[in-house]
Amino acid sequence: MNNNVFDDPATTREEILAATYRSLQRHGYADLTIQKIGDELEQSPSLIYHHYEDKDALVLACLEYLLDHFEGELGQGPIEAPRERLEELLDWGFGTGMSDEWQAFMQTVLELRVQAIHDPAYRDHFTRSDRVFTESIASIIRAGVESGEFRECEPAVVAERLQLLFFGRLLRLASTADDLEEWAVDVQSEVQQYLETRVYA
């Protein structure tokens, strides 16, 4: 997953979304304000209000932009070397190499998921997001089955399990004081063992 989506914003809206992304990493959702986003953007909050009604409209726009980017990358060309592609995705999701900035943002995403309990707009976004990410994993597995690199299995079921494990790991990271090194390597090993016995030919 490319976490440099906002490195080169081309429009004012993209600059605002980039500032929102950085502000979410820095402050989380609860402490985020339009003023803090304006400070990050080095512009008056009035510029932001010209484009977005409130904080939630802006946060949702940022999430949708990231998801659209990911979905666009997913749809580029056929999937070659499915195992390598899946391993890269799993290393990002279960490895210890995630940057501090990206991990901070993903923890904020968990915070935003709580909003979905009561807010239909957030619920709609995360419903779509889960479907996109699950399908991204399933499409890799499907390609591996078709090429003979993976054994016959149910790609959607495997993808759902991997996604649930990923979010369980992320929730534990975000909500406990446990040392990552004490259990993350074991989890990663178990995921690998699951794939060896259930997916890889």
Backbone bond lengths (Angstrom), bond angles and torsions (degrees), N, CA, C in turn:
res aa  C-N    CA-C-N  psi(-1)  N-CA   C-N-CA  omega(-1)  CA-C   N-CA-C  phi
1 M - - - 1.455 - - 1.510 109.41 -
2 N 1.311 116.38 123.23 1.454 121.14 -179.47 1.517 109.77 -78.85
3 N 1.338 117.34 114.77 1.453 119.91 179.17 1.520 111.72 -99.15
4 N 1.348 117.10 20.13 1.461 121.77 176.44 1.526 111.02 -109.53
5 V 1.319 115.48 31.56 1.457 121.25 -175.50 1.522 111.47 -59.37
6 F 1.327 116.27 -34.78 1.458 120.73 -173.07 1.524 113.60 -100.18
7 D 1.328 117.27 17.03 1.463 119.70 -177.16 1.523 113.24 -64.50
8 D 1.310 117.66 -30.58 1.464 120.68 -174.20 1.530 110.53 -136.02
9 P 1.344 117.74 68.39 1.466 120.03 -178.94 1.525 111.37 -62.11
10 A 1.340 115.51 136.02 1.468 120.40 -174.02 1.520 113.17 -101.93
11 T 1.318 118.20 -17.35 1.461 121.89 -177.25 1.521 109.16 -132.94
12 T 1.340 115.50 167.87 1.465 119.99 177.43 1.511 110.91 -60.08
13 R 1.334 116.76 -41.74 1.464 119.48 178.68 1.523 110.94 -60.42
14 E 1.324 117.98 -43.10 1.460 120.46 179.14 1.525 111.06 -65.47
15 E 1.327 117.60 -35.66 1.464 120.68 176.17 1.525 110.75 -63.44
16 I 1.339 116.29 -40.24 1.472 120.85 177.99 1.524 110.08 -65.69
17 L 1.330 116.88 -43.68 1.458 120.45 179.70 1.532 111.01 -65.45
18 A 1.329 116.95 -37.79 1.470 120.81 177.17 1.523 110.53 -63.24
19 A 1.333 116.30 -42.33 1.461 120.47 178.26 1.527 110.66 -65.83
20 T 1.326 116.69 -35.60 1.467 120.93 176.90 1.515 110.47 -64.89
21 Y 1.317 116.39 -44.29 1.469 121.85 179.00 1.529 110.37 -59.48
22 R 1.323 117.14 -47.33 1.474 120.64 179.84 1.529 110.75 -65.09
23 S 1.323 116.41 -38.20 1.464 120.42 -179.69 1.517 111.69 -68.20
24 L 1.337 116.99 -36.73 1.459 120.30 176.19 1.524 110.46 -64.16
25 Q 1.327 117.36 -39.74 1.461 120.61 176.57 1.524 110.55 -61.49
26 R 1.318 116.17 -40.62 1.468 121.55 -172.94 1.522 112.98 -80.50
27 H 1.329 116.89 -39.76 1.466 120.49 -170.47 1.526 114.42 -113.21
28 G 1.350 117.84 -16.27 1.449 119.16 -170.74 1.525 110.12 74.42
29 Y 1.324 115.53 -179.73 1.474 119.29 -177.01 1.526 112.50 -78.58
30 A 1.328 117.55 -44.82 1.463 120.72 -173.34 1.523 112.24 -60.50
31 D 1.325 117.46 -37.76 1.463 121.26 -177.41 1.527 113.15 -95.04
32 L 1.321 116.32 4.48 1.469 119.81 -179.17 1.525 110.44 -77.77
33 T 1.332 116.42 135.83 1.459 122.13 174.41 1.528 109.08 -135.08
34 I 1.321 115.50 160.43 1.464 119.40 175.47 1.520 110.26 -61.46
35 Q 1.331 116.88 -34.44 1.464 120.48 178.59 1.532 110.55 -62.24
36 K 1.327 116.92 -43.21 1.472 119.79 180.00 1.524 110.87 -66.13
37 I 1.316 116.97 -36.48 1.467 119.66 176.35 1.523 109.72 -66.30
38 G 1.340 116.27 -41.05 1.462 120.24 176.62 1.522 111.59 -61.13
39 D 1.336 116.86 -40.75 1.466 120.45 177.60 1.530 110.41 -62.69
40 E 1.328 116.98 -41.62 1.465 121.41 178.31 1.523 110.37 -64.07
41 L 1.332 115.88 -36.31 1.462 122.02 -178.91 1.520 111.90 -80.85
42 E 1.344 115.57 -16.38 1.466 122.43 -174.44 1.519 110.70 60.63
43 Q 1.347 114.20 41.65 1.457 121.96 178.16 1.528 108.74 -139.09
44 S 1.328 115.56 163.26 1.454 120.22 176.34 1.525 109.83 -68.72
45 P 1.338 117.44 144.17 1.474 119.94 175.14 1.526 113.20 -56.93
46 S 1.333 116.92 -23.45 1.465 119.66 179.96 1.523 111.40 -61.40
47 L 1.341 117.34 -31.10 1.469 120.22 176.69 1.515 110.26 -63.92
48 I 1.330 116.24 -40.66 1.466 120.51 179.84 1.519 110.06 -66.95
49 Y 1.324 117.00 -44.14 1.465 120.13 -179.68 1.528 111.87 -65.08
50 H 1.316 116.50 -21.94 1.468 119.79 175.96 1.521 111.05 -66.26
51 H 1.339 116.49 -28.40 1.469 121.57 -176.67 1.532 112.95 -104.49
52 Y 1.334 117.38 -29.58 1.457 120.24 -173.90 1.527 110.17 -135.20
53 E 1.320 115.40 140.81 1.462 121.35 -173.86 1.519 113.10 -68.64
54 D 1.343 116.49 -42.33 1.462 120.34 -177.07 1.522 109.86 -158.50
55 K 1.327 115.15 -176.84 1.464 120.77 -176.58 1.523 111.84 -60.14
56 D 1.316 117.38 -44.05 1.460 119.44 -175.99 1.527 111.80 -67.52
57 A 1.327 117.21 -37.52 1.467 119.80 176.72 1.525 110.04 -61.54
58 L 1.317 116.40 -37.98 1.461 121.62 -179.41 1.533 111.32 -71.80
59 V 1.316 116.89 -44.07 1.469 120.61 178.94 1.526 110.39 -62.55
60 L 1.328 116.58 -43.95 1.466 119.91 178.96 1.522 111.23 -63.66
61 A 1.325 116.96 -38.61 1.467 120.29 177.25 1.526 110.60 -62.82
62 C 1.328 116.78 -38.78 1.465 121.41 178.16 1.527 110.38 -64.83
63 L 1.319 117.01 -45.81 1.461 121.00 178.77 1.523 111.63 -62.66
64 E 1.315 116.79 -42.10 1.459 120.86 179.99 1.524 110.80 -65.70
65 Y 1.320 117.07 -38.22 1.463 120.96 178.74 1.525 110.35 -62.43
66 L 1.324 116.64 -45.49 1.460 120.65 178.45 1.524 111.25 -62.86
67 L 1.325 115.98 -42.16 1.463 119.72 -178.91 1.523 111.01 -67.28
68 D 1.332 117.23 -41.11 1.467 120.87 177.41 1.524 110.65 -60.60
69 H 1.341 115.83 -40.15 1.467 120.06 179.19 1.523 110.49 -63.52
70 F 1.324 116.22 -46.13 1.459 120.12 179.44 1.520 110.87 -62.02
71 E 1.333 116.57 -44.45 1.460 120.59 -178.83 1.525 110.72 -64.19
72 G 1.330 116.65 -35.70 1.456 120.71 176.90 1.515 111.94 -65.29
73 E 1.345 116.46 -42.17 1.465 120.11 177.33 1.518 110.98 -63.79
74 L 1.319 115.86 -38.17 1.462 121.06 -179.48 1.514 111.59 -61.88
75 G 1.330 116.71 -35.75 1.450 120.11 -174.61 1.509 115.62 -86.19
76 Q 1.335 117.21 7.41 1.467 120.55 -176.93 1.528 111.05 -86.85
77 G 1.329 115.58 100.05 1.454 121.17 171.20 1.515 114.14 73.50
78 P 1.333 115.61 174.10 1.465 121.29 179.84 1.526 110.73 -71.13
79 I 1.325 115.21 158.56 1.462 120.90 179.27 1.520 109.02 -88.98
80 E 1.312 116.05 111.95 1.459 121.52 177.24 1.529 109.14 -103.79
81 A 1.308 117.49 151.52 1.472 123.01 -178.92 1.527 110.37 50.62
82 P 1.349 117.51 63.75 1.468 120.61 -175.35 1.527 114.21 -55.36
83 R 1.341 116.92 -40.74 1.470 118.15 -178.79 1.523 110.93 -63.50
84 E 1.311 116.72 -44.38 1.466 120.35 178.86 1.523 110.42 -61.44
85 R 1.327 116.12 -42.05 1.471 120.98 179.37 1.527 110.95 -63.82
86 L 1.330 116.95 -42.41 1.459 120.47 179.43 1.521 111.25 -67.54
87 E 1.332 116.56 -40.35 1.462 120.42 179.29 1.528 111.07 -62.82
88 E 1.319 117.08 -38.88 1.461 120.63 177.52 1.522 110.87 -62.65
89 L 1.321 115.48 -43.85 1.455 120.57 179.73 1.519 111.18 -64.24
90 L 1.321 117.00 -41.75 1.459 120.96 -179.15 1.522 111.41 -71.57
91 D 1.318 117.39 -33.85 1.458 119.91 176.28 1.515 110.31 -63.97
92 W 1.338 115.57 -37.55 1.468 119.86 175.74 1.523 110.50 -66.92
93 G 1.335 117.22 -41.27 1.455 120.40 -174.33 1.512 115.03 -81.87
94 F 1.347 117.34 -32.11 1.459 120.63 -173.10 1.527 113.62 -120.61
95 G 1.306 117.20 -9.99 1.460 119.81 -179.08 1.515 111.83 -78.43
96 T 1.313 115.42 -179.45 1.467 121.08 -179.14 1.528 111.26 -105.01
97 G 1.334 116.51 11.38 1.460 119.65 -175.89 1.517 114.53 -93.25
98 M 1.335 118.04 4.86 1.455 120.84 179.50 1.532 109.55 -64.10
99 S 1.328 117.40 131.69 1.459 120.33 -179.02 1.522 110.14 -63.88
100 D 1.332 116.27 154.37 1.459 120.48 178.75 1.522 111.40 -59.67
101 E 1.344 116.10 -37.81 1.463 120.53 -178.74 1.529 111.41 -65.95
102 W 1.334 115.47 -44.96 1.463 118.91 -179.15 1.529 110.61 -69.61
103 Q 1.320 116.96 -37.54 1.456 119.72 177.79 1.527 110.16 -64.15
104 A 1.336 117.24 -39.62 1.463 120.39 177.95 1.523 110.66 -62.31
105 F 1.324 116.10 -39.57 1.463 118.75 179.33 1.523 110.66 -68.07
106 M 1.324 117.94 -42.61 1.454 120.59 -179.96 1.527 111.33 -63.51
107 Q 1.321 117.42 -34.16 1.455 120.02 175.26 1.530 110.91 -67.49
108 T 1.317 116.04 -34.59 1.457 119.67 175.12 1.523 110.41 -66.93
109 V 1.329 117.18 -35.23 1.464 120.53 176.15 1.523 110.35 -59.02
110 L 1.342 117.02 -39.52 1.463 119.58 175.67 1.526 110.73 -62.19
111 E 1.314 116.08 -41.18 1.455 120.85 177.34 1.533 110.30 -59.91
112 L 1.312 116.36 -40.06 1.464 121.35 -179.66 1.522 111.29 -70.05
113 R 1.328 117.38 -30.17 1.462 120.18 177.97 1.527 111.65 -60.76
114 V 1.327 116.28 -30.18 1.463 119.66 177.34 1.531 109.87 -62.10
115 Q 1.334 116.38 -35.03 1.466 119.89 178.42 1.523 111.15 -60.45
116 A 1.337 116.01 -29.64 1.460 120.39 -176.56 1.528 112.42 -67.14
117 I 1.324 117.23 -17.28 1.459 119.94 178.37 1.530 110.33 -62.77
118 H 1.333 115.46 -36.13 1.467 119.86 -175.12 1.530 113.63 -117.34
119 D 1.327 117.77 -13.26 1.460 121.00 -173.73 1.535 109.57 -112.77
120 P 1.336 118.50 112.55 1.474 121.08 -177.64 1.523 113.53 -60.62
121 A 1.327 117.86 -32.28 1.466 119.99 -178.76 1.528 110.32 -65.44
122 Y 1.330 117.03 -43.75 1.464 120.02 176.48 1.529 110.61 -67.57
123 R 1.330 116.58 -38.13 1.463 119.65 178.92 1.521 110.70 -61.81
124 D 1.326 116.97 -42.68 1.466 120.42 178.40 1.522 110.86 -62.50
125 H 1.344 115.87 -41.27 1.466 118.39 -179.53 1.521 110.90 -63.32
126 F 1.328 117.80 -48.58 1.457 119.34 -175.16 1.524 112.04 -72.87
127 T 1.321 117.19 -25.27 1.462 119.45 171.97 1.521 109.59 -63.32
128 R 1.334 115.95 -47.33 1.469 119.72 177.81 1.530 110.95 -65.17
129 S 1.324 116.89 -42.65 1.459 121.28 -178.23 1.524 111.03 -59.59
130 D 1.330 117.07 -46.14 1.463 119.95 179.62 1.519 111.12 -61.95
131 R 1.327 116.33 -39.89 1.460 119.66 179.31 1.524 111.54 -64.75
132 V 1.326 116.59 -41.44 1.466 120.65 -179.54 1.529 110.50 -64.75
133 F 1.331 117.30 -47.09 1.453 119.90 -177.46 1.527 111.51 -69.01
134 T 1.327 116.92 -38.80 1.460 119.22 177.22 1.522 110.95 -63.81
135 E 1.318 116.29 -43.08 1.465 119.87 179.47 1.522 111.17 -66.27
136 S 1.333 117.71 -32.28 1.466 119.66 178.60 1.526 110.50 -63.60
137 I 1.336 116.21 -41.12 1.460 119.71 177.62 1.524 110.44 -70.30
138 A 1.332 116.32 -44.91 1.468 120.75 -178.17 1.518 111.48 -61.32
139 S 1.337 117.25 -37.66 1.461 120.02 -178.83 1.524 111.50 -65.99
140 I 1.339 116.86 -35.50 1.465 120.66 176.49 1.525 109.89 -65.99
141 I 1.327 115.97 -45.94 1.466 120.03 -179.70 1.519 110.17 -64.42
142 R 1.329 116.79 -41.30 1.466 121.11 179.07 1.524 110.63 -59.79
143 A 1.334 116.25 -42.69 1.465 120.25 178.87 1.522 111.02 -63.67
144 G 1.342 116.35 -37.62 1.455 120.02 178.88 1.517 112.86 -67.75
145 V 1.332 116.18 -37.21 1.472 120.22 176.98 1.523 109.70 -65.46
146 E 1.333 115.91 -44.63 1.468 120.11 -178.33 1.524 112.10 -64.75
147 S 1.324 117.40 -32.89 1.466 120.30 -179.23 1.528 112.53 -84.76
148 G 1.338 116.89 -10.29 1.460 120.68 -177.67 1.515 113.44 87.73
149 E 1.334 117.01 -0.08 1.464 120.12 179.67 1.529 110.89 -75.73
150 F 1.340 116.94 -27.38 1.462 122.76 177.27 1.521 108.89 -113.78
151 R 1.306 116.29 153.19 1.459 120.92 177.01 1.530 109.88 -78.24
152 E 1.314 116.19 166.31 1.459 120.71 177.92 1.535 109.65 -63.23
153 C 1.324 115.81 128.96 1.456 121.20 179.04 1.522 107.79 -158.78
154 E 1.314 116.67 -179.71 1.462 121.77 176.29 1.529 108.26 -98.85
155 P 1.331 118.77 98.22 1.460 120.61 -175.34 1.520 114.70 -54.53
156 A 1.327 117.38 -41.05 1.457 119.95 -177.98 1.526 111.43 -66.06
157 V 1.340 116.56 -37.93 1.463 120.79 -179.97 1.529 110.58 -68.02
158 V 1.325 116.35 -45.22 1.464 120.49 177.19 1.525 110.39 -60.87
159 A 1.317 116.99 -43.03 1.467 121.40 -179.70 1.523 111.72 -62.50
160 E 1.320 116.95 -42.01 1.466 120.86 178.37 1.531 110.37 -62.09
161 R 1.317 116.93 -42.57 1.464 120.13 -179.74 1.521 110.94 -63.80
162 L 1.325 117.04 -44.64 1.464 120.35 -179.82 1.527 111.03 -64.06
163 Q 1.313 116.53 -39.30 1.471 118.91 179.42 1.524 111.15 -66.47
164 L 1.334 117.24 -41.36 1.463 120.15 177.88 1.524 111.33 -62.61
165 L 1.326 117.17 -40.48 1.462 120.69 177.17 1.530 110.80 -63.72
166 F 1.327 116.42 -40.28 1.460 120.03 179.84 1.518 110.98 -61.80
167 F 1.346 117.25 -47.85 1.456 119.38 -177.71 1.527 111.60 -71.45
168 G 1.340 117.59 -29.78 1.455 119.58 173.48 1.517 111.50 -63.77
169 R 1.318 115.98 -42.57 1.469 121.16 176.95 1.520 110.43 -61.73
170 L 1.325 115.55 -45.41 1.463 120.48 -178.11 1.524 111.10 -64.60
171 L 1.338 116.82 -40.45 1.457 120.60 178.87 1.519 111.22 -62.33
172 R 1.321 116.51 -41.91 1.464 119.69 178.99 1.520 110.91 -65.54
173 L 1.319 116.53 -42.04 1.464 119.79 177.75 1.523 111.76 -59.43
174 A 1.335 115.61 -39.81 1.467 120.61 -173.96 1.517 113.02 -80.22
175 S 1.333 117.96 -21.31 1.463 118.87 -168.67 1.521 114.58 -122.29
176 T 1.336 118.06 6.25 1.461 120.20 177.28 1.522 109.74 -132.91
177 A 1.319 114.58 166.57 1.468 120.46 178.28 1.520 111.28 -98.22
178 D 1.331 116.98 11.88 1.461 120.35 -179.58 1.528 111.01 -61.56
179 D 1.314 115.23 143.84 1.459 121.54 175.00 1.529 108.81 -73.67
180 L 1.328 116.07 124.55 1.459 121.46 -178.32 1.520 111.61 -53.20
181 E 1.312 116.82 -42.45 1.458 120.26 -174.82 1.526 112.57 -65.36
182 E 1.332 118.21 -20.45 1.457 120.55 -175.78 1.524 112.62 -72.32
183 W 1.327 117.93 -24.34 1.461 118.92 -175.34 1.520 114.46 -138.22
184 A 1.328 118.12 -20.73 1.470 120.11 -174.24 1.525 112.52 -63.67
185 V 1.329 116.81 -38.26 1.465 119.73 179.95 1.522 110.31 -64.49
186 D 1.344 116.31 -39.38 1.466 119.89 178.41 1.522 111.07 -65.01
187 V 1.322 116.77 -40.85 1.464 120.60 178.13 1.522 110.13 -62.40
188 Q 1.325 115.93 -45.99 1.460 120.48 179.02 1.530 110.86 -59.98
189 S 1.334 116.70 -39.59 1.454 121.23 178.74 1.531 111.31 -65.28
190 E 1.330 116.81 -39.91 1.458 120.55 179.33 1.527 111.44 -67.06
191 V 1.332 116.22 -38.38 1.465 120.05 176.64 1.520 109.62 -62.37
192 Q 1.323 116.00 -42.87 1.462 120.41 178.86 1.520 110.85 -62.99
193 Q 1.338 116.86 -41.81 1.459 120.77 179.05 1.530 110.89 -64.28
194 Y 1.313 116.63 -39.50 1.463 120.88 176.92 1.522 110.91 -59.44
195 L 1.319 116.63 -44.33 1.464 120.75 -179.77 1.517 110.86 -67.18
196 E 1.317 116.81 -38.50 1.471 120.11 -179.54 1.528 110.79 -62.67
197 T 1.328 117.53 -37.21 1.454 120.89 -175.72 1.518 113.42 -93.03
198 R 1.323 117.45 -20.31 1.467 120.11 -173.56 1.524 113.31 -111.43
199 V 1.342 117.11 -27.93 1.469 119.91 -170.42 1.520 112.66 -121.01
200 Y 1.326 117.92 -53.75 1.455 120.36 -172.51 1.533 111.03 -70.13
201 A 1.323 114.82 136.58 1.467 120.30 -180.00 1.525 109.94 -78.63
